Amino acid sequence: VHPRHRYGTYALILALLAVVFAGISKGAVWATVDDESTRTVQNEVFGEVIVNVTIESDLHLREMDTEIISTDWGRLLGAYKFKISKTETYDELAQSSEGNVSSTFEDMDTAGAVAEWMIWIGIGTVLITAILCLCSLAQVMPSRPTLLAGGISSVVLFSTPIIWYTNLPSDGVYPHEYLTGAFLPGFAPEPLLINFEPMPSTGVFLSILGGLCSVAMMWMIVLYNRAELTEEKPSWMIADDSTILPNAT
């Protein structure tokens, strides 16, 4: 296999992998927030009740899925378990919050919006790079434009998780709308304070893989342009003897 054909084929394969990883990462969970707290609530009917609350939040680019499990126990009440699942956008959470809490979710929304646009731009430029590389292998156009398109796509996709993480709030505390014991009579409404310490999840790792594939694609394109020129097409572009082609006009 001619080196130029080999590097060009590798570049096409890596471009496809970069598009797949980046596309899947867009809808995946980018971070998780887990918190667990225990408190004691005085109730006129049931007396002293111990409330154990477990909160699990999945952070997407533009919204957050929250699951709250409350397990209450008291001498007269016995054991009672309650579960709430809710999906809210960061913009909705910012509008329903105040002060530092509102700015936290505004930063989350900004980070997600920037990462989302960078993913779209990266996917678009990778596809353009693949098309230019395909046309170059087919001897339709020169190979120099692949360097420019490949450089833009690799920089955008590789920096997407980095920029998202730098814009992400590192920690903090925010109250949730769920009221402790609101489903039982006589309980005082107390908002839950959730410790906000996001941990990277599947979406970040998929985005990193997409960025690495785009960088590897760019390296193959550099080698492709440095390789000796040839006027032949790759073997996988040439029809074999068994293929019936239309008559020349």
C-alpha positions as CSV (number, residue, x, y, z in Angstrom):
1,V,0.0,0.0,0.0
2,H,1.3,3.4,-0.9
3,P,2.1,5.5,2.2
4,R,-0.1,8.3,1.0
5,H,-3.1,5.9,0.6
6,R,-2.4,4.3,3.9
7,Y,-2.3,7.6,5.9
8,G,-5.3,9.0,4.1
9,T,-7.3,5.8,4.9
10,Y,-6.3,6.0,8.5
11,A,-7.3,9.7,8.6
12,L,-10.8,8.8,7.3
13,I,-11.2,6.0,9.9
14,L,-10.1,8.3,12.8
15,A,-12.4,11.1,11.5
16,L,-15.4,8.6,11.7
17,L,-14.4,7.6,15.3
18,A,-14.1,11.3,16.3
19,V,-17.6,12.1,15.0
20,V,-19.1,9.0,16.8
21,F,-17.5,9.7,20.2
22,A,-18.3,13.5,20.0
23,G,-21.9,12.8,19.0
24,I,-22.5,10.3,21.7
25,S,-20.9,12.5,24.3
26,K,-23.3,15.4,23.6
27,G,-26.3,13.5,25.1
28,A,-24.4,11.6,27.8
29,V,-23.9,12.4,31.5
30,W,-20.9,14.7,31.9
31,A,-20.8,14.8,35.7
32,T,-22.5,13.4,38.8
33,V,-23.3,14.9,42.2
34,D,-24.0,12.5,45.1
35,D,-24.8,13.6,48.6
36,E,-26.2,12.0,51.7
37,S,-27.4,13.6,54.9
38,T,-29.2,12.7,58.1
39,R,-31.3,15.0,60.3
40,T,-33.8,14.8,63.2
41,V,-37.2,16.4,62.8
42,Q,-39.6,17.0,65.7
43,N,-43.2,16.2,64.8
44,E,-46.3,16.9,67.0
45,V,-47.9,13.6,66.0
46,F,-45.0,11.1,65.5
47,G,-42.5,12.7,67.9
48,E,-38.9,12.5,67.0
49,V,-38.3,11.3,63.4
50,I,-34.9,10.5,61.9
51,V,-34.7,11.5,58.2
52,N,-32.1,10.0,55.9
53,V,-31.9,11.7,52.5
54,T,-29.8,10.4,49.6
55,I,-29.5,12.7,46.5
56,E,-28.1,11.6,43.1
57,S,-27.8,14.1,40.3
58,D,-26.8,13.5,36.7
59,L,-25.4,16.6,35.1
60,H,-25.9,16.9,31.3
61,L,-24.7,19.8,29.2
62,R,-27.9,21.8,29.6
63,E,-30.0,20.0,32.2
64,M,-29.8,18.0,35.4
65,D,-31.6,14.8,36.4
66,T,-32.1,14.6,40.2
67,E,-33.3,11.6,42.2
68,I,-34.0,12.0,45.9
69,I,-34.7,9.1,48.3
70,S,-35.9,9.9,51.8
71,T,-36.1,7.2,54.4
72,D,-37.9,8.3,57.6
73,W,-37.9,6.4,60.8
74,G,-39.7,7.0,64.1
75,R,-41.0,5.0,67.0
76,L,-44.6,5.7,66.2
77,L,-44.2,6.2,62.5
78,G,-42.1,3.2,61.7
79,A,-40.1,3.1,58.5
80,Y,-41.3,5.2,55.5
81,K,-39.5,5.6,52.2
82,F,-40.2,8.3,49.6
83,K,-38.7,8.8,46.2
84,I,-38.7,11.9,43.9
85,S,-37.2,12.1,40.3
86,K,-37.0,15.4,38.5
87,T,-35.4,16.9,35.4
88,E,-34.7,20.6,35.3
89,T,-32.6,22.8,33.0
90,Y,-29.9,25.0,34.5
91,D,-31.7,28.0,33.2
92,E,-34.8,27.0,35.2
93,L,-32.8,26.4,38.3
94,A,-31.0,29.7,38.0
95,Q,-34.3,31.6,37.6
96,S,-35.8,29.8,40.7
97,S,-32.7,30.5,42.8
98,E,-31.1,33.6,44.3
99,G,-27.6,35.0,44.9
100,N,-24.6,32.6,44.6
101,V,-26.9,29.7,43.9
102,S,-28.3,31.4,40.8
103,S,-24.8,32.3,39.6
104,T,-23.8,28.6,40.1
105,F,-26.4,27.4,37.7
106,E,-25.8,30.3,35.3
107,D,-22.2,29.1,35.1
108,M,-23.4,25.6,34.5
109,D,-25.6,26.7,31.7
110,T,-22.8,28.8,30.1
111,A,-20.3,25.9,30.3
112,G,-22.8,23.5,28.8
113,A,-23.8,25.9,26.0
114,V,-20.2,26.5,25.0
115,A,-19.3,22.8,25.1
116,E,-22.4,22.0,23.0
117,W,-21.5,24.6,20.3
118,M,-17.9,23.4,20.3
119,I,-19.1,19.8,19.7
120,W,-21.2,20.8,16.8
121,I,-18.4,22.9,15.3
122,G,-16.0,20.1,15.8
123,I,-18.2,17.5,14.2
124,G,-18.8,19.8,11.2
125,T,-15.2,20.5,10.6
126,V,-14.3,16.8,11.0
127,L,-16.8,15.9,8.3
128,I,-15.4,18.6,6.1
129,T,-11.9,17.3,6.7
130,A,-13.1,13.7,5.8
131,I,-14.7,15.0,2.6
132,L,-11.6,16.9,1.5
133,C,-9.4,13.9,2.3
134,L,-11.7,11.6,0.3
135,C,-11.6,14.0,-2.7
136,S,-7.8,14.3,-2.4
137,L,-7.4,10.5,-2.4
138,A,-9.7,10.4,-5.5
139,Q,-7.3,12.8,-7.2
140,V,-10.1,15.4,-7.5
141,M,-8.5,18.2,-5.5
142,P,-5.2,19.0,-3.8
143,S,-4.4,17.8,-0.3
144,R,-3.4,21.1,1.3
145,P,-6.9,22.2,2.4
146,T,-7.1,19.1,4.6
147,L,-4.4,20.6,6.9
148,L,-6.5,23.7,7.6
149,A,-9.8,21.8,8.2
150,G,-8.1,19.1,10.2
151,G,-6.2,21.6,12.4
152,I,-9.5,23.5,13.3
153,S,-11.4,20.3,14.1
154,S,-8.6,18.8,16.3
155,V,-8.2,22.0,18.3
156,V,-12.0,22.4,18.8
157,L,-12.7,18.8,19.8
158,F,-9.6,18.4,22.0
159,S,-10.3,21.6,23.9
160,T,-14.0,21.0,24.4
161,P,-13.8,19.0,27.7
162,I,-11.0,21.3,29.0
163,I,-13.0,24.5,28.5
164,W,-16.2,22.8,29.9
165,Y,-14.3,21.8,33.1
166,T,-12.7,25.2,33.6
167,N,-16.1,26.9,33.4
168,L,-17.7,24.3,35.8
169,P,-18.2,25.5,39.4
170,S,-15.9,23.4,41.6
171,D,-18.0,23.2,44.7
172,G,-20.7,24.9,46.7
173,V,-24.0,24.3,48.4
174,Y,-27.5,25.0,47.0
175,P,-31.0,24.3,48.4
176,H,-33.3,22.0,46.5
177,E,-37.1,22.6,46.1
178,Y,-37.9,19.3,47.8
179,L,-39.1,19.9,51.3
180,T,-38.1,17.4,54.0
181,G,-41.2,15.6,55.3
182,A,-43.6,17.6,53.2
183,F,-45.5,14.5,52.4
184,L,-46.3,13.9,56.1
185,P,-48.7,16.1,58.1
186,G,-47.2,18.4,60.7
187,F,-43.6,18.5,59.4
188,A,-41.9,21.8,59.0
189,P,-40.8,22.5,55.4
190,E,-37.0,22.6,55.4
191,P,-35.1,22.8,52.1
192,L,-32.4,20.3,51.5
193,L,-28.8,21.7,51.2
194,I,-27.0,19.7,48.5
195,N,-23.2,19.7,48.5
196,F,-22.2,20.6,44.9
197,E,-19.0,18.7,44.1
198,P,-19.4,17.4,40.5
199,M,-17.3,14.4,39.5
200,P,-16.6,13.8,35.8
201,S,-18.6,11.0,34.1
202,T,-19.2,9.3,30.8
203,G,-19.7,12.4,28.7
204,V,-16.3,13.8,29.6
205,F,-14.4,10.6,28.8
206,L,-16.3,10.2,25.5
207,S,-15.4,13.8,24.6
208,I,-11.7,13.2,25.5
209,L,-11.7,10.1,23.2
210,G,-13.2,12.2,20.4
211,G,-10.6,14.8,20.9
212,L,-7.8,12.2,20.9
213,C,-9.2,10.7,17.7
214,S,-9.2,14.1,16.0
215,V,-5.6,14.8,17.0
216,A,-4.6,11.4,15.7
217,M,-6.5,12.2,12.5
218,M,-4.6,15.4,12.2
219,W,-1.3,13.6,12.6
220,M,-2.3,11.1,9.8
221,I,-3.1,14.1,7.6
222,V,0.3,15.6,8.2
223,L,2.0,12.4,7.3
224,Y,-0.4,12.1,4.3
225,N,0.8,15.5,3.0
226,R,4.4,14.7,3.6
227,A,4.2,11.4,1.7
228,E,5.4,11.0,-1.9
229,L,2.8,12.1,-4.4
230,T,1.1,9.6,-6.5
231,E,-1.5,9.8,-9.3
232,E,-3.1,6.5,-8.4
233,K,-6.2,6.0,-6.4
234,P,-6.4,3.7,-3.3
235,S,-7.3,0.1,-4.1
236,W,-10.6,0.4,-2.2
237,M,-11.6,3.1,-4.7
238,I,-10.9,1.1,-7.8
239,A,-13.6,-1.3,-9.0
240,D,-12.4,-4.9,-9.4
241,D,-12.8,-6.9,-12.7
242,S,-16.1,-8.4,-11.7
243,T,-17.8,-5.0,-11.4
244,I,-19.9,-4.0,-14.4
245,L,-19.3,-0.4,-15.2
246,P,-21.4,1.8,-17.6
247,N,-20.2,2.3,-21.1
248,A,-18.1,5.4,-21.7
249,T,-19.9,8.2,-23.4
